[in-house]
Structures are given as structure tokens and as C-alpha cells.
Amino acid sequence: MDRPSPYLNRMNAFLHPESVSKDASYQMVKIQEGLQAAGWWGQGLGPAQHHLPGYAQEAVLAYLIYTFGWWFGLIVIFLGCMLITQLWSAVYRVQDPFGKLLSAGLAGMLSFQFTYSLLMTFGGLPIISISIPFLSASNDYMIIEFAAAGLILGIYRRKDLVMNRTERAMP
């Protein structure tokens, strides 16, 4: 008999976490347990929070909610939504077509990353290696995210400098 694909096992673990082996759905079950045990004020700092696997990467929001409580998690989610809103409002104010496309692509990347990590934390999407923007422990991703936000803000700073073709030809 053929062994089932690891991708099918992962999808079954997402769709039916209780019906598959504990190894296949371990991270998802532990994140849900941590979110349920958090309470409004959290469990505090200490060795107990290390039962959350991937707490420095993809489960960083679940770790923050477990440690500091739901009030802190709601503040983080609100600030993330405000950041995404500000990035998209900067995109809509840019007049240069290239700048608009570049900043829209970068804002879309950060928006997708934020939305996917939220849905992944609360069990809406399968767990993959996407962390919430600007909160991951990985320096590589954080440098790229800050560079993307800085590039969007740099394009926004020069939003009114669009020139027509005749002005570009003049020395």
C-alpha cells in the first residue's frame, strides 16, 4: 500500500485535528489550548509558556495573548490593522503609476502576511511559516518588513512629484 502524502496528512490535521495523530496536529492543538487558557490578563512570564511550539515565529501572537492576556492581543491586532490601513492610504495618495504599483505590491505583501497570521493563529487557516509582521524573532524577515514599510513611506513622501513627459525631456 502507498503511504499517504505528508501534504494530505497536514491538510487532514487542519481539517480534523482531533481525528488524526497528536504528532500531526500538535502545534494547532497547543495553540488553541494556549489561547483558551490565556484569560483577559494572561498567565504571565515564566517557564509555563514554552509549551507553545513555534512561539518565536508563527505562534508569536498566541504567545503574546497567552502571556499578557486578551487585552494585549486585541491591542496588537488593532495596531496591526491601523498600520495596514495607513500603508494602504499612502498607496492611494501616490500619483506616479510605478510608485503606486510598487507600494501596492509591498502593502499587499504585508497585508497578506498580517491577515494570514491572524487567521492561522485562530485556526482559520493551516499553520505554515508565516509570522505576524514586525513581531517575529527572525531578523531576516523583520529587515525585509521594515524595508518594505520604509519604501512605501519613501514613495509616499514624493507622491506629488509626478511629471509629465514634456517636463522629463527638458534638461
For each residue, the residues with C-beta under 8 A, 3 or more apart:
1:
2:
3:
4: 8 9
5: 8 9
6: 9 10
7: 10 11
8: 4 5 11 12
9: 4 5 6 12 13 20 24
10: 6 7 13 14 24 126
11: 7 8 14 15 126
12: 8 9 15 16 19 20 24
13: 9 10 16 17 20 24 25 28
14: 10 11 17 25 28 125 126 127
15: 11 12
16: 12 13 19 20
17: 13 14 20 25 28 29
18: 25
19: 12 16
20: 9 12 13 16 17 24 25
21: 24 25
22: 25 26 29
23: 26
24: 9 10 12 13 20 21
25: 13 14 17 18 20 21 22 28 29
26: 22 23 29 30 53
27: 30 31 53 54 59 127
28: 13 14 17 25 31 32 123 127
29: 17 22 25 26 32 33
30: 26 27 33 34 51 52 53
31: 27 28 34 35 52 59 62 121 123 127
32: 28 29 35 36 123
33: 29 30 36 37
34: 30 31 37 38 49 51 52 59 62 63 65 66
35: 31 32 38 62 65 66 121 122
36: 32 33
37: 33 34 43 66
38: 34 35 42 43 65 66 69 70 73
39: 42 43 69 70
40: 69 70 71
41: 68 69 71
42: 38 39 65 66 67 68 69 70 72
43: 37 38 39 46 48 49 66 67
44: 67
45: 49 67
46: 43 49
47: 50
48: 43 51
49: 34 43 45 46 52 55 63 66 67
50: 47 55
51: 30 34 48
52: 30 31 34 49 55 59 62 63 66
53: 26 27 30 59
54: 27 57 58 59 127
55: 49 50 52 59 60 62 63
56: 60 63 136 137 138
57: 54 60 129 131 136 137 138
58: 54 117 120 127 128 129 130 131
59: 27 31 34 52 53 54 55 62 63 121 127
60: 55 56 57 63 64 131 132 135 136 137
61: 64 65 73 76 77 117 118 121 132 135
62: 31 34 35 52 55 59 65 66 121
63: 34 49 52 55 56 59 60 66 67
64: 60 61 67 68 72 73 76 135
65: 34 35 38 42 61 62 68 69 70 72 73
66: 34 35 37 38 42 43 49 52 62 63
67: 42 43 44 45 49 63 64
68: 41 42 64 65 71 72 73
69: 38 39 40 41 42 65 72 73
70: 38 39 40 42 65 73 74
71: 40 41 68 74 75
72: 42 64 65 68 69 75 76
73: 38 61 64 65 68 69 70 76 77
74: 70 71 77 78
75: 71 72 78 79
76: 61 64 72 73 79 80 132 135
77: 61 73 74 80 81 118
78: 74 75 81 82
79: 75 76 82 83
80: 76 77 83 84 114 118 132 133
81: 77 78 84 85
82: 78 79 85 86
83: 79 80 86 87 110 133 134 149
84: 80 81 87 88 107 110 111 114
85: 81 82 88 89
86: 82 83 89 90
87: 83 84 90 91 103 106 107 110 111 149 152
88: 84 85 91 92 107 111
89: 85 86 92 93
90: 86 87 93 94 103 107 152 153 155 156 159
91: 87 88 94 100 103 104 107 152 156
92: 88 89
93: 89 90 156 159
94: 90 91 99 100 103 155 156 159
95: 99 100 159 160 162
96: 99 100 155 158 159 161 162
97: 100 101
98: 101 102
99: 94 95 96 102 103 155 158 159
100: 91 94 95 96 97 103 104
101: 97 98 104 105
102: 98 99 105 106 151 155
103: 87 90 91 94 99 100 106 107 151 152 155 156
104: 91 100 101 107 108
105: 101 102 108 109
106: 87 102 103 109 110 148 149 151 152
107: 84 87 88 90 91 103 104 110 111 152
108: 104 105 111 112
109: 105 106 112 113 148
110: 83 84 87 106 107 113 114 133 145 148 149
111: 84 87 88 107 108 114 115
112: 108 109 115 116
113: 109 110 116 117 130 131 132 133 145
114: 80 84 110 111 117 118 132 133
115: 111 112 118 119
116: 112 113 119 120 125 130
117: 58 61 113 114 120 121 130 131 132 133
118: 61 77 80 114 115 121 122 124 132
119: 115 116 122 124 125
120: 58 116 117 123 124 125 126 127 128 130
121: 31 35 59 61 62 117 118 132
122: 35 118 119
123: 28 31 32 120
124: 118 119 120
125: 14 116 119 120
126: 10 11 14 120
127: 14 27 28 31 54 58 59 120
128: 58 120
129: 57 58
130: 58 113 116 117 120
131: 57 58 60 113 117 135 136 138 141
132: 60 61 76 80 113 114 117 118 121 135 136
133: 80 83 110 113 114 117 136 145
134: 83 142 145 146
135: 60 61 64 76 131 132
136: 56 57 60 131 132 133 141 142
137: 56 57 60
138: 56 57 131 141 142
139: 142 143
140: 143 144
141: 131 136 138 144 145
142: 134 136 138 139 145 146
143: 139 140 146 147
144: 140 141 147 148
145: 110 113 133 134 141 142 148 149
146: 134 142 143 149 150
147: 143 144 150 151
148: 106 109 110 144 145 151 152
149: 83 87 106 110 145 146 152 153
150: 146 147 153 154
151: 102 103 106 147 148 154 155
152: 87 90 91 103 106 107 148 149 155 156
153: 90 149 150 156 157
154: 150 151 157 158
155: 90 94 96 99 102 103 151 152 158 159
156: 90 91 93 94 103 152 153 159
157: 153 154
158: 96 99 154 155 161
159: 90 93 94 95 96 99 155 156
160: 95
161: 96 158
162: 95 96
163: 167 168
164: 167 168
165: 168 169
166: 169 170
167: 163 164 170
168: 163 164 165
169: 165 166
170: 166 167
171:
